[in-house]
Amino acid sequence: MQAGVDEIIEQVISLKPDDRRKVIQALQEAESKTKTNGAKGFVHPNTVWIKEHHAEYAGKHIALKGGELIAFGDTIKEADVKAKKKGVEKFLLTYLPREDEELWGGW
């Protein structure tokens, strides 16, 4: 694998300055989109979206797919119906609690 990487580096170095800058920019953009959880590995794009937008949608039910907001509503049914109307299949439905809410769970 290293030989392949070295060949790619040589090819990039031999490019014209404008083309080399395009390659560098593309790599930087790709790197900024790749989020990891340290040594634990990949973090799902939906998790990243929730961390970045939680405060904005606190108290709402949301539908996400691939790190993109598909729909939101005051109820889970509202978010589900809106997402399905857009023709999206297999999405995450979840609730983003407000900071002042007490949460509970059980069986």
C-alpha positions, 0 to 999 in steps of 0.5 A: 500500500505504501508504494501506491501512496508514494506514487500518488504523492509523486504525481500530485507534486508533479502537477501544475500549481493550480491543480495541486491546490485543487487536490489539497483543497479536496483532501482538506474538505474530505478530512474535515467531513470525516469525524472520528471518536478518537481511538474508538473509530467512526462517528455516525453523521447523524450523531455529529448532526445532533451534537452540532444542532441540538440546541437549535432543535431542543424540544422537537422530534427530528428525522435524520438520514446520513447526517442531514435533517429530513424533517422535524415536528412537535410530535414524533408522528409529525416528524415521521409523516413529513419525512415520508412525504419527502419520499425518504426511507429508513431514517432516524427518528428521535427526540432532542430534549430541552435542557430543563427537561427531566428524562426517564425511562423504563420497561 
